Every structure is written in C-alpha cells, then in structure tokens.
C-alpha cells in the first residue's frame, strides 16, 4: 500500500506500473479497505501513460498547434501542475508554467518536466502563429524574417509563414509596393508616406526609369514648336525651346501644358478660361519667389493656392511652372537666375502648394524625378509633402491669408527641415497629412524569441 500511495504522489509511470502489478497479484481491488486505492492507482496509470505518450508524440516535428494543445490538456488532467484553467486556441499564461509552483502544489512530479516543456513550445508556436498573421497585414521585413526563421527552426508548418516567405522573395521594388498597400489598408498613413517616398527612391535608382520620366518627356507638355510659335519672329527658336523649362525673370506668354489635351479637362468650353488663369499664375509665382516686387506676398501665395485647388489643370500648370522657375537659367539666355534667396523661397512655396493640392497621376512621376535630380536641401521634405498630397488628397477648403502668413513665418524662423516648418491649417480629403511628417520606423526591429 505504501508503494501505491507513493506512486500516486509521484505519478511516475514505472512506479505505477510496478505497484499495480503487485496489487493485481494480491487482488487488492477486491479488498474492503484498500480496494479504492488500488482501483484509483490503476486508472491513474492508464491516464498517465496516455498523457505521457500524447505529449511526447505532440513534441515530435512537424508541430501541430491543435495536437499539442490536446496533449497538454490531457497532461494537465493528471495534476502534474495545477493550472487555473485549460489552455485554448488563443493564448497561454506562461507565468503559471514555472517549476516552483508551491502555491498550486505537486512540485517535482515525474511528468511535470515534459508538460512544462510542452507548454513552453506551445507558447512559442502560438507567438509565431500570431506574429505571422500580424505580419501578413503589416509587412515589416525584420519581423517577417524572424517569423520565417522561427517556424523553420521549430519545424512548425504555418500557412501565414509560407506567405511571408513568398513575399520576402519578391524584388525590392515589388515588396515595397506591397508594403505601401499594407500601410494604406491598415490606415497607417504616416508609414504609407514614408514607404511611398522609399518606393520613389527605388524607382529613381533605375536609369531607364529616370530617362523615361524626364520632365521634358511628360506627355502633358506642349511641344517646343507650339510653345515658341507666337515669338518666332522676335527670338530664335533654339533659344526659346531651350529656355522652355528654365528660369526666366519675366512672365511667360503661354502655358507650358497643352491644356486642351489634359485628361482632367472634362469640359472643352473651359479651355480658354483655364489657359488665361494658368498664364496669370506665372506672374504670381514670380511675385511669390521675389523675382517681382509685391507688397503682400502672403496674399499672392494664398491666391495661388486657391487657384490650384480650383481645377487640376491649373494645379499641374503651377507645379510645372515652379519646376521651370527653380531650374537655373539656360546658358545662352544672358541672365543668371534664380537667386539663392528666390530659390529658397520658391522651394518653400512649392512645399505649401503640395500641402494644399496634389499633382495629377500623369504629372506626378515626372515631377518626382525632377525634384530628386535637384540639389536643394529642402527637396527631401518637399518630396514627402508630395507623397502626402498624392495619398491624402487636396485640402477641402483653400487656406486663409493668416494661415499662409503663419506657415511662412515658421519657415523663415526655422533653420531645420522639420514638420513644424510646414504646418498649415486645413482639413484634407483622406487623412490628416500633418501627422505623416512625424518620424516613423518603416521596419521596426523584430523582438527575438526563445525556442
């Protein structure tokens, strides 16, 4: 009887088997006093052997979450370690997995070690499974690599981990596109702007892409012949055509874009009116950059932003004219420009334009390539503002003169390219663009897991 009692305390399969064999020889189950103990020992032996066999089988690779969970539940029913509750599909409280479970009793039983090991493996597998599902949504490269590595080392088949492995094998450009889609899908707008900027940089490194998207090859532009048509008799065609996308100190005589062929022109009757407004905008840009004197630059900039919001054709014309005025004058023009002060102010006003309205999808890649080719210290912030505009949309209402004055005051008072320089009040169509200038880690470092 002492052997049976000791075997029931230790739950050692060998001791239980030996004690039950001896009890069977003595026919203790029919004994009036010790029969209950003998029957309990026999039932406990079957239960322990089943649980021990199930746990060992579940720990053999390849691992299966459901099989491992069922085996752990069977093992816990043997009272190796007293748990508050059975585990489920979603989580395990690993704080109850410690060896020193004095509060819950039964420390040091034979099956406790393998049960604790199974619990640790289950917790790790569940963590990998949850992280894999999360990274299918988020697509953070370090976490994805960590999950794929963990599943491989633990020999844990996981459908989401297989998806991550396939995504990691994509080219850098295609993978970044997937990251952009993921960021927009989960509403992480700040990260979406950073990923869009990174995607633009990847494209820019491709020489063929840069050549195809040179601003001179934009399909929205007028041909040099059309641009120079009205002034052929006054100036040479070669000089005019070369200066078409270079700085000039005086207003241009016609638009840079073929307004009547613009894809966003839905009413042909608006052509002449839009052409007139687009030409007037060049005078506003000269005043905004300081190439022409004007007593109230904030008012002229506010009018420029209002006109850009009025129609996509005018918005594209404004962006193209800024590209023209920020490109140094043609060598044969005879004048040098823009001045450093005008160039700095021009980049800042261009940033405010991106804060207010966005370029069309046709012009955007050509405009981005042009910006990346420039040497301005402000271009990185302007590029991010452009991607904010492309993703976030236009402002719902034009900014006030006071808002423009505050933005310009912050720009002039600051020496660093931070988000605070470019804040201008206004509500955007898709999301709060101001938040997207905050520093965001595109790919946070994965937290190492313990196998």
N, C-alpha and C positions, 0 to 999 in steps of 0.2 A: 504494500500500500504506500509505503514511503517513496518507492520508485515512481509509482503512478502520480503521486502528488508532486514530486519534483519535476517529472516530465511535463505535467500540466502547467507548472510555473515557468519552466524554461522554453516550452514549446519546441524542443529540439526533436526533429523528425526521427533521428536514430533512437533517442531515449524513449520516445513514444512508441516506436515500433517494438523495441525490446520489451518494454513494460507490458504492452498489450499482448505480446506473445505469451509471456509468463502468466498474465491474468487469464488468458484463454485456456492454458494448460490447467490452471487451478479452478477454472469455471467460476471466476469471481462475479461475473454478471448475474448469476443466479443467487448470489449470496444476499441475504436480507439486509446486512449492514453495509457492505462495500459494493453492492451491485450498481448503485447510481454512479459512483466514481468510476468504476470500470467502463460502464456504458459511455460516460462523458469523455473518457480518455480515448475510446475507440472512435467516436465521432470526431473528436478534435484531431486525431491523427489523419483521418481522411481529408478533413478540411485544410490542415496544414500542408499535407503533401500536394493537394490540388493547387493551393495558392502558391507554394514554392515552385512548382512546375510551371504554372501560368506566368509568374513573374520572370523566371529565367528564360522562358520562350519569348516573352514580350521584349526582353532586353537584347535579343539577338537581332542583328540587322537583316533586312531593312526595317526601320522602326515604323510602327503604326500607332497613331495617337489613340484611336479607339481601343485597340487591343491592349495597349499599355495602361489606359485608364481602367479598363475592366479588370486587368490583373492586379492593379494597385487596390482597387475596391475589394477584391477577393482577399488580398493580403491583409488589408486593414480590418476586415471582419474577424481575423484571427486574433486581434488585440495585441499585435506586436507593439504598436504605438497607438495610444488612444488619441484619436483626432476629434476635432469639434464637429466635422461633417465630412461626408464623402466628397471627392473631387468631381467636377463636372467638365464640360467641354471648354469652358471659358478661362478658368484661372485656378491657380493653386497658391495658397498662402504658405510660402516657403519658411515662414517663421516657425511653423509647427513641425518642421522636418528635422529639428536638431536631435542629436543623440541624448542630450541631458534633458529628458522630459520628466523631471521629478514631479512636477505638478500634475501631469497626466499619467504618471505611474509606469510600471513594467519596463524599467530601463535594463538594457543588456540582453534581451531575449534573442534567440538564435536568428529569427527571421527579420529582426529589425534592420540589420545592415543592408540586406538586399532590398528591403522595402524603401529604406531611405535613399538608396542609390536609384531605385526606380522613380521615386518622387523627384529627385534632382534631374534625372534625364527627362521626365515628363515636363517639368517646369521649363527646361531649356528648349525642348521641342516646341512647346506652346509659345514660348517667346519668339522662336524663329518663325513659327507659323503666323503669328500676329504681325511681326515685323515685315514678313514677306507680303502680307495683304496690304499693310500700310504703304510699303514702298511701291507696290503696283499703282497706287494712287499718287504718291508724291514724286517718285523717281529721283531720289538723292543718290548719286553714284556711290559714295563711300558706304552708305548703309546697304545698298543693293549688293555690292561686292562682299560685304561682311555676311549678309544673309546667305548668299550663294555658297560662300566658303564654309559657313557653319553647317548647312544642310549636307554638303559633300563630306565633311569630316565626320559628322554623326551618322552618315548613311541614312538620312531621313528624306524619303521622296516627298516633294511638295510641289503641287501644280503651280502655285504662285512663284516659287523659286525658279521653276523652269521658265516661266515668262520673263522673270528678271534676267536670267542668263541669256535669253534670246535678245533682250533689249540691250544688254551690255555689249553684244557682238555687233551692234549697228555702228555705222560710221559716226564720227563726232558730230557732223552736221545733222544727220538724221536723228541721233539721240537727243541733241539739243532741241530739235523741233518737237520731239515727244515731251521733253521737259516743259517747253512752253505751253503745250496743250494741257499738260497735267496741272501746271500752275494756274491757268485760267479756269480749268474745270473745278478746282477746289476753292477758287476765289482768293488765291494768294497773289494779289495784284502787284505788291512790291517785288516779289520774286519774279513774276512774269515780266516786269520791265527789265530787270537785270538779265534774265535769260534771253529776252529779245535783243538786248544790247550785245550779249555774248554771241548770239547767232549771227548778228550783223558783222561782228568782228571775224568770225569763222569764214563767212562768205567773202569778206574783203580780202582775206589772205589768198584767195583763189584769183590768180592773174586774169584768167579768162572771164571770170565774173566781173572784175573791175573794168575790163575792156568793154564788155557788153553793156555795162551800166554807167559808162562815162556820160556826164551831163549833156555833152554835145550830141549824144545819140538818143536823147529822150524823144519819143515819138510825139510828145505834146508840143515840142518847139517848132517855131517857124523855120523854114529853110533860110539860109543866108540870103538867097536871092529875094525872097519875099520881104525879109527884114530891111534890106538895103534898097528896095525898089523906089521909094519916094525920094531918095537922096543921091541917086547915082550921078546926076549931073553936077552935084556940088562937091562930093567927096569920092575918092576912089573906092571901087567895090571891095578890093582886097583889104583896105584899111577898115572899112565898115564891118565886113564879115569877121575880121579878126577881133574886133572890139565888141562884138555882139554879146559875149558873156564875160566882159571885163569892165572894170570900174570906169565910169565917166562922171565928170563933175556937173553935167547939165541934164535936164530931163530928156528921156528918150522920146522919139517921135511916134512910136507904135509899140504894140505889145510884143513880148518875147514869145508868147504862146499863140498857137493857132486856135483862137477862141471858138470859132465856128466848128472845129473838129473835136473839141473836148468831149470825152464820153459822158461828163456830168451836165452837159448843156442839153436840157430836155425841151426847151422852147426856143426855136431858132429866132423868134422875134426879139429875144433879149440880146442878141449878138452885139449889135451896135452900142447898146447901153453898157454892156459889160466891158466892151473894148474901151469905151470912154472912161469908165471908172478905173480900169486897170492902168491906163496911162497916167491918170491923176495920182495913183498910188506911188508911182516912182518919185514924184515931187515930195510926197510925204516921207518916203524913205530917205531922200537926200536931207530933208529937214531933221528927221529923227537921228541920223548919223552925224549931223553937224556940218555936212558939206554945203548946206544952205542955211542962212540965218533965219531963226524963227523964235519969237518971243516966248512962246508957250509950248515947249517940246512935249510935255505930258499930254496936252490936248491933241496934238497931231498924232501921237502914238495911240491914244485912245480911239481916235477916228480910224486909224489904220487897222486896229484890232477889230473894230466894229464892222468895217468893210470886209475884212477877211471872213468874219462869221456869216456875212450875208449870202455868200454864194461860193461854192467850191472852186469855180473857175477863177474868181478873184483871189482866193486863198492860194491857189497854185501859182498864180502870177506873182503874188507878193513874195512867196518863197523863192521863186526863180530870180526875181529882181534883187533880192538880198544876196543870192549866190553871185550874181553879176557884180554888185557893188562891193562885195567882200573879196573879190578876186582882183589881184593887182592889175593896174592898167597895162594895156598892150604896149610892148616896147616901142612901136612906131607911132604911138599916139602923141607923144611930145610932152606929156604931163605925167607926174608921179602921183599915185594915189592907190588906195585911200591912206590918209594919215594914220599913225598909230592910235590917236585918240578916236578918230572916226571908226576905225576898225573895231576897237574895243567896244564902243557903244553900239555898233552895228550887230556884233555877236550877242550883246545883252538884249537888244530889242528883238533879235531873231528868237532868242530863248523865250521872251514874253509872247511872241507870236505862237510858238509851239505850246505855251501854256494855255492859249485861248482857242486855237483851232488846229486841225491836222491837215497834212497834205493828202492828196488822193493816192490810192493804191498804185496808180500808174507812175506818179512822180516820186513816191517815197523811196524806192531803191536807188534811183539816180541821185536823189538829194542826199541820201545817206553816204553813198560812195564819195560824193563831192565833199561832204563835211569831213569824212575820215582822211581825205587827202590833204586837208589844211593843217597848218602848224599852230593854230590858235590854242592858247592854254585853256580856253573856255569850251573847246569843242566837245570834250567828254561829257560835260554837264548838258550841253545843247543836244547831244545825241540821246542822252537818257530822257530829256524832255520830249524829244521827237517820238521815242518809243512809248512814252506815257500818253502822248496825244493819239498815236495810232491805236493803242489798246483802250484808252479811256474815253476817247471821243472829244467833241468840242464842248466848250462851256455852253450852258443853257442860255445864258444872257451875257452880253458884252460887259467887260469890266468898266468901272467908272473911272473918271479922271483922277479922283482921290486914290483909288486902288493902284493905278499906274504910278502915281507920284510916290506912294509908299514903297512900291516894288523898286522903283528907280533909286530911291534914297537908300534902301538896303543894299542895292547893288554897288552904289558908289561908296558907301561907308565900309564895305567889307573888302578884305584882301584875299579871302579864301573862297573856293568854289564849293559852297555848301548849299544844302537845300533851303536854308533860311534866306539866302540871297534871292531866291526865285519865287517866293511865296506871293501869290496874288489872289485876292478873294474872288470866289466864283464857284458855282456848282457845275460839275461835269456830267456828261451823259451816262457813263458806265460805272465809274468808281471815283473815289477821292484820290486824285492824281498826286496831290501834295505828299501823301503818305508814301508814295512809291519812290521818293528820293532818299528815304532812310536807308542806312546800311543794312543789307540783307545778305546772309551767307547762302550762296547758291547751293552748296553741297556740304551741310554740316558733317563734322567728323563722326563716324559711327562709334558707338559705345561698345567696347569689346565684351563679349560674352564668355562665360566659363563653361567648357564642356565637362 
